[in-house]
């Protein structure tokens, strides 16, 4: 799947995400986000769980440019 196809699938699930905004991210990041959106669209409730990927930090900061 190419970047534009991934963006299209994300926008089907998250209508508030603009194509311009999503276009700023690399393909790997978009695929991780799409997987997350797909997971949360499924089972919900007390027994549902989400496990953060070990490749992504729990807290990030941005320094002023």
C-alpha positions in Angstrom: 0.0 0.0 0.0 1.4 3.4 -0.9 1.3 6.5 1.3 -1.7 8.0 -0.4 -3.7 4.8 0.0 -2.8 4.7 3.7 -3.9 8.4 4.1 -7.2 7.6 2.4 -7.9 4.7 4.8 -7.0 6.8 7.8 -9.4 9.6 6.6 -12.2 7.0 6.3 -11.8 6.2 10.0 -10.8 9.7 11.2 -12.7 12.4 9.4 -11.1 15.2 11.3 -7.6 14.3 10.0 -6.8 16.4 6.9 -4.8 14.9 4.0 -2.4 17.9 4.3 -1.7 17.1 8.0 -1.3 13.4 7.4 1.0 14.0 4.5 3.6 15.4 6.9 4.3 12.0 8.3 6.3 9.2 6.9 4.7 5.9 5.6 5.8 3.9 8.7 4.2 6.3 11.1 1.0 6.4 9.1 0.8 2.6 9.0 1.2 2.5 12.8 -1.6 5.0 13.2 -3.8 3.1 10.8 -3.3 -0.1 12.8 -4.2 1.8 16.0 -7.4 3.2 14.4 -8.3 -0.3 13.2 -7.8 -1.7 16.7 -9.9 0.9 18.5 -12.7 0.5 16.0 -13.2 -3.1 17.1 -13.8 -4.5 20.6 -14.5 -2.0 23.4 -15.3 -2.4 27.1 -13.7 -3.6 30.3 -11.8 -6.4 28.6 -10.4 -4.4 25.7 -6.7 -3.6 25.9 -4.1 -1.6 24.1 -0.4 -2.2 24.3 1.9 0.6 23.3 4.5 -0.4 20.7 7.9 -0.7 22.2 9.4 1.3 19.3 7.5 4.5 20.3 8.2 6.6 23.3 5.5 7.1 25.9 6.2 10.8 26.2 7.6 13.1 23.5 8.5 16.8 23.4 9.1 19.3 20.7 11.7 21.9 20.9 11.1 25.4 19.5 12.8 25.8 16.1 
